[in-house]
C-alpha cells in the first residue's frame, strides 16, 4: 500500500513544483532530489510489499518509513504554501504588515529549509537501506514476473479446488446452468459464439462453468473441448502450448514436439489449423483479466463450422465480457449472489450436515450469514469455521460474529476469502486503488451517494486531468471502471442511467478497510477512546456515536490532528464530540483540504480561515450567513450550502477563482419539492467566477444584469435559476446560447404554485435556430406559468427528462405535441401543467419514454393511449387527479407497463380498480399484464396509507 501512497504523493509534489515552485527559490533543488529518490524507490516498493507478510520486521519498518517520509514531504510543502502564497496587502497598513511579515517569513524560510534538509537526510538513509534490501531479499526491478508467478501458482491451486466440488453439494446452480447450456446448444447459428460469465470474485463463476463444460449433453455436442486457466499474469506462449496439449490429449493424439520451439504467432496458426479440421469445439478461458488477452487469442480460433463453435469465458470485469461478445453472437451472463434461501441451505448443509439449525443459534447464524451477502466462497469458508465450534455454546458463535473483520486479516479459515477478494484490488492501477480505499470512510451497509463520493475524490486530488474531459467526467469514468470490475455495486440510478447510489459488499469492505488502515489513509471513530491511533491522523471520519463527554476529554491527548487533510461527518454525530473536534480542527488543522459537516449543528466561523480548503460541505446545517472571510479560501473548489438559511453571498465570493461547484438553496416548502427553492442573491459581477460548472440556485429577481452575467459562465454544466422575471426571458435566452456544455437546467419564475409569474422563453435570438442551442441538455425543469412551450424544446434531441410544474398550458398549447418526437426522452413529470380535460398520447409518440408522473392536474377527466404510443413505458404515477374517474383508455396497449400507482385520485377510480381485481371483471384483461398496482391516500391525520392491489412476480427468463 505504500507504493500507492508514494505514487499519489509524487504526483502531488510534481504538481506543486509546476504551480508553486517559484516560491521555493533555492529549495527547489532539494525538493527535486527528494522526488527523484522517492521515484527510484517506487518500483522496488511494489515488489517489497508483495513479500511484506513473509518479510522480516525490518523490511516492514522500511516500508512504513518510506510512506511516512512521503507524507511528511507533502506536509512541509503545504505548510510552505500556506505561509508564503498569500495575496499581498495594499495601502499604508499593507506596507507596515509586509515589513513585519517579511521578518517572520525569513524565520519561516529558515525553518522550512531546515525541515527539508531533515527530510533529505531521512531519504538518504532510507535509500541506503533500499539498496541493502535489494540484495538481501533478491528483489530487483525484474522481480515482478517471478513474484507474480508465485502468487499465480498459489491462485491456481485455489481455483483447482473449485473444480473438484461435487455437484451434489452445489446450491443455486440449476437455473444458471440450464440457461448457459441452452446458449451453447442453440443451433441457429454457425459462427463462433462467445458466452461470458461475469461477476465479483467468490461468486462461483468457475464452479458454474465447469459444471456446464462437463455436462453430458455438452460433451456429446462438442467432441473437441479444452479448459484453460488464464489468471492475472500468464505466459502467453505457455498457455498456447497447454491448449495444444489438451486438444491432442482429448483426441487421443500424440503431442507434437515441434511446438516447444514455435513462436506465439506460429502456435496460434497451429491451433487454428487444428481446430478447423477437428470439428465443433468448446473451449473455456477461465479467469480472464484484460481485454488484450481476448484480442490476441481470438485469432487462434476459427469462426465457422457446422453447428457452431463455442467459447466460454469467466471474468470479474464487464469490459472483458463485453469485448469478447461484441464481435461474435455473444451472450453475457451476469452471475448474481445466492438468494437468502439458497445461502441458508448451503450454510446448513456445511455445518449441520443437512439438518436444521438449532433454535438457540438461529439469530446469530442469520446475522453471520447476512455478512456473506450470498457470496458462496464466503459462506463455505465461514461455515467451515463455525463447523469447528461447539454447537451448544452460543458465545463461541457470537465471538465469530464480532471478529469477522479480524478473521479476514489473520491467517485462519477466512484467509482464502481475503486473498481471492484482494486479487481484484491488486489488479487496480494505483489511482483506482486510492479511490477504492477511500470508500472505507463509509459505515457498513451504507447507502453511498455517488455524486458526493466523486466530489470527495476530486477534492482529495485522486482524479487526474485528461485532455478534452472535465474533471467530473474523469471521476465518473473512475467510478464506472470500479463498477465494471465488480468492486462497487450500483443500487440506484439517476434519470439518465447514471449511478445515483452504490455500496460495497461487506466482506470486500473488510479488505478495503484493512488496506486503508495499512497506509494510514483513513481514521474512523464513533468517539470511543480505543478507536484513536497514536500516529498522525490524515483523514478523520466521525460516524454516529453515543459516547459521553468524559470519554471525549480523555482522548484529547491521544491523537495528533496537526496534519489532518480531511474531516468528514457521516450520520448524526454526538454534539459534544463534534463541538470538541471542530474547535480543535479550526485551531490546529491548517492543512485541511476537505471539510464535510453535513447536517451538523453549530458551525464556527474559524473554518473560513483554513487556507488549503478545497471542499466545504455545510448542507443541512443552521448556517444563515457567510462571512467576508470566505474570500480567504483561495483554493476552494466545492461549496455546498444546500438546505441552509443563506440568502445572499458577499462580494468576497468573487475571489474564489477556482470555485467549480456552488449550491445555495432552501426549499420553499420543506414538505413539498413541487414548490421549488429559494436561491441566493449574487454579486452583480458573478460572471467573474469562470471556473463554475455547477451553479444552483441563483436568485434573478434583481433584474437583467445578473441574468446577463450567467452568459459569461461558459463552463456551466448544471444551472438553477429562481425568481426569473418575465421581462428577463429574452436576456436569459441570449445567455443560454453561450452555455454549450449545459446538461441540466432549472428555471423558476417569481411566485408559488398557481401564482407563478409567466416564464417567457420564446425569443428569436440568432442562435436559437442553430443546431447548437442547448444541444448538450439532458434535463430541463420549468417551474412557472407558460403561455407557450418554448419552440426550441422540440429540438432538444439529447433531452432525457423534462419537468413542467405549474405551467397551466391551455387549448392548442398541448405540451405533448412539442415532446412526443424527442428521441431520447425517458422521463416526464407534469405537476399542474395542463388545464384541459383530456390528454391523448398518439401513435408513434414517446417511443423511448419509461417513466411518467402526472400530478395536481385538477381539470383532467380522461386519458387516451393510442396503439403504438408509449411502447416502452414501465412506470405510471397518477397523483392528485380528483376528476379522473377512468383508467387511461388503451392502457392495454402499454405492454411493458410494470407499475401503476394512484395517489389521491378520485374514489370512483379507486373503486373500479378494486373491482377489476376480479378475473371475471370485463376490465380485468385491460390491466392483467401490469406487474404491480398500488393505490394510496392521506388520512385525516395526515398519515400516508397505501394498499398494494397486486404484485405478480414474473419468472426470470
N, C-alpha and C positions, 0 to 999 in steps of 0.2 A: 504493500500500500504506500510505502514511502516513495516509490517510483511515480505513482500517481500524483502525490503531493508535490514532488520535485518538478514534474512536468508543468503543473499548474503554476507554481511559484516562478519558474523560469520564464514562462510566458508573461507573467505579471512584471517581472524585472525588465524584460525586453521592452514591454510597452512603456514602462517608467523611463528607461533610458531614451526612448524615442520622443516622449512627450515632455518630460521634466528634466532631462539630462543636463540642460544648460544651467540649472540651479546648482549642480554638484561641483562645478569648477574642476579643481584638481582631483577631487574624489572620484571622478568618473572612471579613471583607470582602475582604481581599487575595486569598484563595483563590477567592472568588466572582468577583472581577474577572478572574483568570486563566482561570477556567472560561468566563466569558462571551466573552472574546476568542477562546479556542480554538474555542468553538462557532461563532462567526462565520466562522472560517477553514475549518470543516469542509466547507461547501457548495462553497467555492472549490477545496478540495484535490482533490476528485474530478475536476473539470474540468482542473486543472493536471496531475494525474497522467496523464490521458488523452493529454496532449501531451508528457509528460516525455521520451520517446525523441527527439523532434524539437526539444526546448527547448534554450535556451542553458544552459551550466553554472550560471549564476547562479540560474535558476529551480530547477534540480535541487538546488542547495545550499540554497535556501529551503525546499524540501520536507523535506529532511533536518533542517533547523533546527527546523521545527515538530514533527517526530517526536521529536527529542531533548528539546525543551522539555517535551513532554507526558510523556515518560518521567521526566525529572528532577523534575517536579512530583510525580508519583506516589511517587518515591523519598523526597523530603523529608517528605511526609506520613506515609509508612510508618515512617520513622525517628522521627518525632514521636510516633506512637502507641506504638512500641516503648519509648520512654523514659518517656512520661507515663501510659500506661494500665495500669500495674501495680496489683495489688491491694494495699491498704495493710497494712503490718505492724502487729502488736498488741503490747501489753506494754511494759515499760520499754525493752528493747533496741529495740523497734519505734519508740518515741518518739525515741530517740537517732538511729536510722537516718533517720527522717523529717526531723530537723533538718539533718543533713548532706546528705540528698537534696534538700531544698528549696534549699540553697545551690547545689548542682550544677544543679538544674533552672532556676534563674534564668539561669545562664550558658547553659544549653542553649536556653532560650527566646529569649535574645538571638541565639544562633547561628541558630536556625530562622527567626526573624524576618528576620535579615539575608539568609539564603538565599532566603526567599520574596520579599523585595524585589528580590533579584538576578534571580530568575525573572521577576518582574513587569516589570523593565526590559527583559529579553530579549524578552518577549512584546510589549511596546510597539514595540520595534524591528522585530520580525517582522511586527507588524500594519501598520506603515508601509509595509514592503516589499509586504505583501499588497495594499494599495490601489494601489501603483505598478504591480504586475504585472497587476492587473485591467485597467488602461487600456493598458498596454504590449502585452499579449497578447490584448486584446479579449475576455477571459473574464469572464462575468457569471453570475449565478445562473440566467439563462435560456439559457446557452450549451449546456446538456446536449443539447438536441434537435439542434442543428447538428452537435455533435461526434459524437453517436450516429449521425446520418445519414451523416456522413463515414465512420465505421467500418462502417456498414451497407452503404454503396456498395462499399467495398473487399471486404467479405464476399460481396456479390452476385457480383462478378467471380470470386471464388474458387469459389463454388458453380456458376457457369456452366461452369467448366472440367470439373466432374464430369458435366455433361450432355452434353459433347462427346466423352467417351471412347468409342472404338469397341468394340462388343460383343465382337468377336473377341479383344480384349486383356483382357477381364474374366475373372476366375478365381473359382471357388466360388460362382457366382451362379445356376447352373441349378436346383438344388433349391429354394431360397427363391423364385425367380421362378415356378416351376411351382405352388408352394403358394399364392402370392398370387393368381396368375391364377385358380386353382381357386376361391378365396374370392370373387373378383369375379364370376365367371361362374356360380356355383352358382345355379340358377334356382328354388329352392324358396321364395323369399321375394319380396315385392312392396313392401317398405318400404325406406326409406333405410338403407343398411348402411355402417358406417364400418370401414375396415381401417387400423389404426395400426401403423406400424413404429417401434420404439423401440430405442435403443442409444446408446452413447457417441459423441462426435464422432470423425470419421475412419473409421468402420466401413463407410461406403459406402451409407448409407440412401438418399440422394438418387439415387445411381447405380442402385441396385436398383429403386427405384420408377419411375425414368424408363424403364428397360427394360420394366417391366410396362406402364406407361402407353402406350408406343409399340408394344407387341406387336400384330401384325396382327389377331389374334383379338379382342383387347380393343377395337381401333379399330372392327371390324365390329359388335361387340355394343353399343357406346355411341357413337351418332352425335354426341352433344354432349360436348365434352371441353375441359378448361382446366387450366392449371398456374399456381399462384400461390405465389411465394416470400414467406414471411412474415417470418422472421428475428426478432431480439431486439426491435427497435423498428421499428414500421411506422406510417405514416399510414393509418389505417383507411379513410378516405374514398377516398384514392388507390388503396388496394388494391381496394376495391369497383369503382371505375371501371375499373381494369385488368382485373378479372374480366369486366365487361360488354363491354369491347373484345374480349377473347379470344373470348367466346361469340359475338359478332356476326361476327368475322372467320372463326371456324370454320364458321359457317353462311353465309359469304359475303354478309353483310348489312351495310348502312352503319351506322356507329356514330352513334346519335342525339346531337346537340349538347346537348340538354337536360340530359344527365347532369352537365355541368360546374357547374350551379347547384343541384343537388339536395343535400339533407341526407343524413346517413347512413341515417336511417330510410327516406327516400324511395328511396335507392339499393337498400337491402335488399328493399323491396317490388317494385322494378323487376326485380331479379334473380329473385325468387321467381315473379313473373308470367311472366317469360320462360321459365324452366325448366319451369314447369307446361305450357306449350304446346309446348315444343321436343322432348319425348320423353325417352328414357333418357339420363342424363348420368353422366359420371365426372369428378370434379374432384379435383385434388391440391392440398393445402395443405402445402407443404414447409417444414420447419424452424420448427415451432410451439413457442413457449417458455412459454406460460402458458395455464391453463385458461380464463381470462376471454375469450381470443380465440375459443375454440370456443363458449363460452356466448353470444357475440354473433353470430358468423357463422351459427350453426345456424338462426337464424330467417329467413335468406335462402334456405334450402334446402328445397324441397318433399320430403315424406316418401315419398309413394307414387307408383307408376307401374307399367305393365305390364312385368314383367321386372326391376323394381327399379333404384333409383338407387344410385350408389356414390360414396363419398368416400374418398380415401386421404390419409393424414396421416403425416408424419415428425416425430419429436421425440426429444430426448435425455431427456425427463422422463416417468417412468412414470405420474405422476398425470394428465398431459395425455392420454396414451394411454388410461388407464382412464376418464377423464371423457367422452371423445369416444365411447367404445364402450359405455358403460353404458346409455344411453337407446336405442340402436339395436341391431340384430342384429349387434353388433360382433365383430371379431376382432383380437387383439393379437399381432403377430409380433415377438418379441424377437430382434433380429439379433445373432448371435454372431460373435466373431473367426474368421478363417480358420483351418483346421487347418494343422498344420505342412506337410503335403504340398502344400496349395494355396498356402500362403505361399511355399514353396520354388519352386513353379512360377512364380508371379508375379515373384519376385525374379530368377530366372534369365532369364525372358523379357525383363525390362527391361535387365539388364546384359549377358547373353551372347547376346541375340537368339535365344533358343530353344535354344541349345547348352548342354551340360552345364558345370558349374563345374569349373575346373582343380583337380586334386588338391591342389596346394600352397596353394590358397586355401580349401579345404573347411572346415577347423576355424574359422578366423576368420570366414568367411561365416556359419556356423551360429550363432556367438556374437552377431554383429551382428543377424542375423535374429531371434534369440531376444529381443532388446531390443524388437522391434516387437510381439511378442505377438499376431500375427495381425491387426494394425491395417493395413488396405490403404493408407490415406493415408501412414502412416509407412514402409511397405515401398516404396512408389513413390518417396517423397522420398529415402530413404536409398539406394535402388538407383540413383536418378538421380545422387546424389553420387558413388557408387562407380564409376559408368559412366565418369566423367572420370579415374579413376585408372589408372595403368599396371598391367595385369594381371600383368606379370612381377615386380612389386615388392611382395612381401608386406608390407613395412614400411609402405607407404602405407595399406594396409587396416588394419593394426594401429593406425596413428595415428588413423584414423577411429573404430575401436572404443574407443580410450581417451578420445576427446574428444567423444563423442556429447552429453554434457550441455552442453559449451561450444558445440557447433554449434547447439543449440536456443536458446541465449542470444544468439547472434550474428545476423547478417543474411544468412546463407548459404542453402544449399539447404533447410535444415530449418526456416527461419523460418516458413514457411507452416504446418508442423505445429504449431509453438508457438502461432501465432495462433488456429488452429482449436481446439486443446485449451484455450487460455486463455479462449475465449468462455464456456465453461461456468463457469469460475471467476469471470469478471467479472459474470456474471448473479446470483451469490450475494448475499444480504444480508450485511452486514458480520460478523454473529456467526457465520455459517456459513463465511465466508472465513477467519476466525480459527481455527475448529475444523479446517478442511481443511488450512490452513497448518501446524498443529501436527503433522500426520502426517509431516512432514519429520523428526521425531525418529527414525523407524524406518529401518533399512537397506533397501537394495534387495531385493525378493523376500521381505521379512519377513512371517511369519505373525502378523498383528496380533490380539491378544486384545481383543475388543470391550468387555468389562467393564473391563479396565484402561484402555482409551482413554477411555471416557466418564467414568471417575473422574478421569482427568487433566483433562479439560475442566471438570469441576465444581470441582476444586481450584484451577484457574487462573482461575476466575470467568468463564469463557466462556459459561456457561449462565445464562439469565435465569429468574427465578421466574415461574410462571404460576398464576393463580388456580385452585384446585381440583386442582392436579397436584403430585406430589412432584418435587423437583429431578432425581431419577434418571429419572423418566418423561419429563421435558422433554429430557434429554440423549439418551435413546433416540429421541425424535422427531427430534432433530438428525441422528442417525446415519441414521435411516430416510429423511430428506429427501435426504441426500447419496447414499444408495444409489439412491433414486428418480431422482435427476438423473444417474445413470450415472457418478458420480465415485468411488465406492467400490464394490468388488466383494465380495460376501459369498462366502466359501469354505467355511464350515461353520455349521450351525445347531444350536441347543440343542434340548432335548426338545419345546418348545412353539413351535418355528418362529422363535424369537428368534435374531438373528445371534450366533454364538459367535466366529468368526474372520472377518477380512476382509483385503483387500490393496488396493494402488493399482497401476494399470497403470504399468509402468516409465517410459514417456515422459511420462505425466501427472505422475508423481512428480518428474521433472526440472523441469517447470514449477513445481510446488509448492515444491520446494527453492529455485528461483530467487526466487519471490515471498517466501518466508520469509527468505531472505538479504537481500533488499532492505530489509525492515523490521527487521532485526537481531532477529528473533524467536527463532531457534534457532541455536546454535553446536554443530556436531557434530565430534568428534575421535576419532581412534584412538590419539592420543598423539604423532603426528608434529608437530614444531615448526612446520612450514609451515602447519599447519591452524589456528593460533591467530590470531584477529583482533586488531587493535590497539585497537579501540574497546571500550566496556563490554560485557561478556557478561551477557545477561539469563537465558538458559536454556542450560545446558551439558549435552550428551548425550555419553556415552562409549560407543563401540562396541568390540567385540573388537579387541585390539591386540597387537602383538609388539614394541613399542618397548623400547629399553633405558634404563637409569637415567640415563645421561649426557644423553640427549635430554630426559628429564624435568627435570633440573636446569637445562638450558639454557633451557627455555621458561618457567621460573617468572617471569622478568622481562617476558614478552611479552603478558601478559593481565591484565585487571582483573576481579576477581570480587566486588568490594565491593557491587555492585548486583545480584548474582545472585538470580533468583527461583526457579529450578528446577535441580536436579541429578539426572540420571537415568542409570542404567547399563543397557545392553542387551547381553546376552550375557556371555561370560566376559571380564572386564576384566583387563588386566595388573596383578598385585598391587602392584608398585612404583608404577605410575601412580596406582592407586586410593588407596593409602595417602597419597601426597603430596597428592592433590586433596582427599580427605575431611578431612585435617588442616588444610589451608588454608581450606577452606569452613567448618569448625566454628569457626575463629577469626574469620574476616573477613566471612562472608556472613550478616550479621544480618537481612537482609530475605528470607531464603529461605522459600518457601511450599511447595514440592514437593520431597521427597527420596525417591527411589526407589533403594534399594540391593539390589534383588532378587538373591539368591544370591551376595552378596559375602562376603568372609572376615571381616576384623576391623572391628567397628563401635565407634567411640569413644563414650563416654558424653556427650561435649560436645555431641552433636547434640540432646540434650534441653534445651539452653539456647536453642534457636532459637525465639524468642518468636512469630514470624509463621507458623510451620509449620502448614499445613492438611492436608498429606498426607504420611504416613510409611509407606513400604513396606519391611519388613525380612524379607519372605518368603524362606524357604530359607537364611537366614543362621545363624550359630552362636550367636546371642543366646540366653542361658538365663535372664537375669534383667532385669527392667525396674526402673530406679532410681526413687526417690521424686521425682526431678526431673521426671518425666513430667508432674507437676501444673503445671509452668510453661507448658506448651504450651496456653494458654488458647483458641487459635483452631483447635486440631486437630479435624479432621472425619473423617479416614480413618486408621485404624491397622491394618496387616496384619502379624500375627506368625505366619502360617501356616508350618508345617513348621520351626518353631524349637523350642528346648528349654524355652520359657517354660511354666510350670505354674501360676503364680499372679501376679495383678496387685496392686500396692499400693493402699492406700486413696486415694492421691492421684489415681488414675484418675477418681475421682468429681468432681474439679474441672473435668473437660473437658466442660462443658455443651453444647458444640457438636458433640460426637462423634456421627457419623452411622453410621459403618462400623467394626466391631470384629471381627476374625478372629484367633483364637488356637487353634491346633491342631497336633497331630503324629500321623501315622498310628501305630496300634498295631503294625501290621506293614508296614514300608515297601514290601514286595514284594507286598502284597495288600490292596486297599482294602476287601474284604469284611468285615474285622475292625474297621472303624471307626476312631475317633480318640480320642486323649487331648485333653481340654479344659483349661480353666483354672479355678482356684478364684477366685471373685469376692468382693469385699467384701460384707458382709451386706446393705447397703442399696444394692445395684446398681440398684434401680428408680429411683434418682435421675437416671440418665442418660436423660432423657426424649426426647432427640433421636434416639436409636438407631433405625436402620432395619434394619441387618444385625448380627446377633449370633450367632457360632458359633466354637467350641463352648464352652458353659458347663458346668462340672462341677457336677452336682446332688447329689453324694454326701453333702454336708454336711447335707442334710435339707430339710424343708418351707419353711424361711424363705426360702432363695434361690429356690425354685420359686414362692413367693408373690410375690416381688419381680418376677419375669418378667411377671406380670399388669399391672404398672404401666407397662410399656414399650409403650404403645398404638400407637406409630408403626412397630413392627416389621413388616418385610416378609419377612425371612429369619431363621429361628431354628434353631439347632442345640443340642441338649442331650445330654450324655453322663452315664453312671453314674446314671441315674434309679433310685431305689429303688421297689420295688413299692408300698410304703405311701404314696408321694407321688403316685401316679397320680391320685387324686381331686383333690388340690390343683392339679395341673397342668391338669386339665380345666377347673377353675374359672378359672385364669389365662388359658388359651387362649381362653375365651369373651370376653375383653376385646380380643383381638388381631384386630380386624375387617379389617385390611389385610394379614394374613399371606399370602404367596404360596408360600413354601417352608418346610417343617417337617421336621426330622430329629430323631428321638428314639432314644437308645441306652440300654439298661439296663446294670447292672453285670455284668461278666464278659466272656468272649471265646468266640466260636464257639458250640458246643453248650452251653457252661457259662453262657450269659447268664441273668440273673435274669428273671423274668416282668415284662413290661410290662402293667400293668392300667389300661386307659383306658375301661373300661365303667362309667360312673358316671352317676347320674341327677341331673345339675345342671339347674336350671331353664332354662338357656339351650340345653341340648343338644337339646331338641325344637324349638327355633325355627329358622326358615329362615336365620337369620343366622350360625349357628355355623360358623366356618371356611369360609364360602362363597366367600371370595376365594382359597382354597388351590388351587394349581396342581400342586404336587409334594409327595409325602409319602414319607418314608423311616422305616421302623420296623425297628430292629436289636436284636433280643432275642426271647425266647420269648413267645408269645401263647397264652393259654388259649382266648380267643375273639377274633374280629375285632371291633374297636370298632364298635358299632352305627351310629355317626354317619358312618362311612366310606361306607356305601351311599348317603348323601345329599349327598356332595360332588360336585355336578353340574359344577363347574368343573375337577375334577381331571384333569390331563393325564398325569401319570406317578406310579406307585407302585412302591416298592422294599420287599420284605419279605425281610429277612435273618435266618436262624436262628429263625424263628417256630415251626417244628416243629408246625404245626397237624395235628390228627388227626381222624379219624372225620367226624362231622357238620359240623365246622368247616371246610368247604371254602371257601378264600378266593375261589374263582371265583364262588360264589353272591353274595357281597357286591359284587363288582366288575363283573359281566358287563353290567349295565344302565347303568353310568355313561356318559353320552352323549358326553363329550369325552376319554375315556381313550384315549391314543395309545401309551403305553409302559408295559410291565410288566417288572420284574426280580425274579425269585424266586431266593433262594440259601438252601438248607437250610430251605425254608419249609414243606414238606409231607411228612408221613411215611406217606402212604398209597401203595398200589401203583399207582394209576392216576389220570389226570386226564382229565376229559371236558368238552369245550367244546360247549355245547348250542346248537342252532339259535336264531338271533336274538340271540345274546350277543356282546359285544365288537364292535359294529358299526363302530367307528372305530379299532380297535387296529391299529397299523402295525409295532410292534416288540415282540418278546417274547424274553426271555433266561431260560432255566431252568438252574440251576447247583447242583451239590452236593446234589441230591435223591437220596440214595443208595438209597432204597427204591423209587424209581419204576421200574415194569416196563413200563407201557403208557400210550399217549396216544390219545385218540379225538377227532376233529373231525367234528361233525355238519354236514350240508349246511346252509348259511345262517349258520354261525358264522364269526367272524374273516374277513369278506368282504374286508377291506382290508389284511390282514396282508402286509407286504412283506419283513420280515426275521425269521428264526427262528434263535436260537442255542440249541444243546443242549450243555451243558458239564458234564463230570464226572458223568455219569449212568451208573454202571457196570452197572446191571441192565437198562437199556433195550436190548432186543435187536431191536426192530422200529421202523421209521419210524412216525410217527403214522398210525393208521387214519383214512382220509378225507383224507389230505394232498392228494389230487387236487382236493378242493373249494376249496383255497386258491389261487384262480385268479390272484391278484395277487402271490403269493409270488415275490420276485426273488432272494433269497439265503438259502440254508440252510447253516448252519455247525455242524459237530460237532467238539467238542474233548474229548479224553479220554473218549470214550464206549466202550461195550463192543466187543470185537474182532469179535463176531458182526455187530453193526450195520454196522461199517466194511466187513466182507467183503461183506455184502449190497449195500451201496451200490456197491462196485466191480463187483459182478455186474450191478447194474441199469443200468450204463452201456451195456450191450449192447442194441441196439434190439430184438433178438429176445427179450429177457427179458420175462416176463409182468408184472413190476412196473414196467417202463420207462415205461409210459403214465401211471403214478401220479405220476411226478416229471418227466416230459418238459417240462412247462411252466415249470419253475424255471430262471431265467436263470443262476444260479451256485451251485455246491455245493462247499463246502470242508470237508476233514477235517484234523484236526491232533492232535498229541500231543507230550509231552515225552520226550526220550531219557533214558537212564540218567544222562547227564552234566548233566541239567537244561536241555539246549538245546531250544528250541522248533522243531518242524518242522511244516509244513503242506503239504498237497497239494490243489491245485485240480483237482477231478474234471472239471469242465467250466465253460465260460462261453460262453453264447450271447449274441451281440450283436444286440439287437433292432433292426430297421430303424426309423429315425425316421419318424413319421407326421405 
